């Protein structure tokens, strides 16, 4: 049964990552900010390969920051 819950978490994180990428693409921000956000999303994706729960937490924080208008500095 644990495999089922792990699969459900994987599916949820994957769907949220897809949504997050679409959100970042749609933002009207400088290209440097968009690149910084894309790097953050890639980092979450990398973490998801080893720790789904941590990836979900990181994605929650990132999306909360975006919702509240807090963006990383662009290069």
HELIX and SHEET records of a PDB file:
HELIX    1   1 UNK A    2  UNK A   26  1                                  25    
HELIX    2   2 UNK A   31  UNK A   48  1                                  18    
HELIX    3   3 UNK A   52  UNK A   67  1                                  16    
END                                                                             
